Amino acid sequence: QKEVEQDPGPLSVPEGAIVSLNCTYSNSAFQYFMWYRQYSRKGPELLMYTYSSGNKEDGRFTAQVDKSSKYISLFIRDSQPSDSATYLCATPAPGAAGNKLTFGGGTRVLVKP
Amino acid sequence: DGGITQSPKYLFRKEGQNVTLSCEQNLNHDAMYWYRQDPGQGLRLIYYSQIVNDFQKGDIAEGYSVSREKKESFPLTVTSAQKNPTAFYLCASSILGGNQQPQHFGDGTRLSIL
C-alpha cells in the first residue's frame, strides 16, 4: 500500500462547478499536508498548506483535513478552465531528515468551458 | 524575481552517456532536492542536500550522482548505470527548520533516450 494515494482521474467538470479532490494516507503520524498544482510541462506550485484537522480557506480554494479518517480534501469553487491541471497532495515524513515529502500520484482535472 | 531555474528544458541521452542537469536557486534556501516524476507515480526523491558539501540519498538514488559545492547550485548527473532514465526531473528547495517547510519547485527537465 502506498503511503499517500490519489485517484489519477481525469476528473472532468463544467466551468463554474465545484471540483472535489481527495487523498488518503496510511501513517497516522503525518501532521502537515500540502496541495500542489502542476500545469503540463511545469513544476508543481504550492497551493495550500494545512496542519491539524479542520478547514483552511484561501480564495476559491478550501483544504480539509480529517485525521480520524486519514483523509484530506481540496475543493475548488467556481472552477475556471485555468484550473485544469494535475493536483498533488504531499506530506512530510515525520521524523525524517531533510524535510522529505511523500507525494500522492496526482489527480488530473479538466475544467471545460 | 526569486526562484529556481532548471536547465536545459529538454535533454537527450545516448547509450552509455552521462548527462548533467542544472539547478540554480536564488531564494537563499539551505535545502535542495531532486525528484523524478513518471506518469501516474507522483514524485520520487533521488537525492537531497541540507548544506553545502553534504548530501544524502533518497528513495531511488541508484544510477544518479549529485554535488553541492555552492549553496545556490545542486546539479544532478544521470549516469549510464541508470537503465531507465526517461522521465521528468524536478529540482526543489526549501528553508530548513523542522520537516514542515514546504518545498518550491523549478519547471523541470525532460530527459529522453536517443
Boltz contact constraints between the chains, C-beta under 6 A:
constraints:
  - contact:
      token1: [A, 8]
      token2: [B, 40]
      max_distance: 6.0
  - contact:
      token1: [A, 32]
      token2: [B, 100]
      max_distance: 6.0
  - contact:
      token1: [A, 34]
      token2: [B, 102]
      max_distance: 6.0
  - contact:
      token1: [A, 42]
      token2: [B, 107]
      max_distance: 6.0
  - contact:
      token1: [A, 43]
      token2: [B, 90]
      max_distance: 6.0
  - contact:
      token1: [A, 43]
      token2: [B, 105]
      max_distance: 6.0
  - contact:
      token1: [A, 43]
      token2: [B, 106]
      max_distance: 6.0
  - contact:
      token1: [A, 43]
      token2: [B, 107]
      max_distance: 6.0
  - contact:
      token1: [A, 43]
      token2: [B, 108]
      max_distance: 6.0
  - contact:
      token1: [A, 44]
      token2: [B, 105]
      max_distance: 6.0
  - contact:
      token1: [A, 46]
      token2: [B, 102]
      max_distance: 6.0
  - contact:
      token1: [A, 49]
      token2: [B, 102]
      max_distance: 6.0
  - contact:
      token1: [A, 92]
      token2: [B, 99]
      max_distance: 6.0
  - contact:
      token1: [A, 92]
      token2: [B, 100]
      max_distance: 6.0
  - contact:
      token1: [A, 98]
      token2: [B, 48]
      max_distance: 6.0
  - contact:
      token1: [A, 98]
      token2: [B, 50]
      max_distance: 6.0
  - contact:
      token1: [A, 99]
      token2: [B, 31]
      max_distance: 6.0
  - contact:
      token1: [A, 99]
      token2: [B, 94]
      max_distance: 6.0
  - contact:
      token1: [A, 99]
      token2: [B, 99]
      max_distance: 6.0
  - contact:
      token1: [A, 99]
      token2: [B, 101]
      max_distance: 6.0
  - contact:
      token1: [A, 103]
      token2: [B, 42]
      max_distance: 6.0
  - contact:
      token1: [A, 103]
      token2: [B, 43]
      max_distance: 6.0
  - contact:
      token1: [A, 104]
      token2: [B, 42]
      max_distance: 6.0
  - contact:
      token1: [A, 105]
      token2: [B, 40]
      max_distance: 6.0
  - contact:
      token1: [A, 105]
      token2: [B, 41]
      max_distance: 6.0
  - contact:
      token1: [A, 105]
      token2: [B, 42]
      max_distance: 6.0
  - contact:
      token1: [A, 106]
      token2: [B, 42]
      max_distance: 6.0
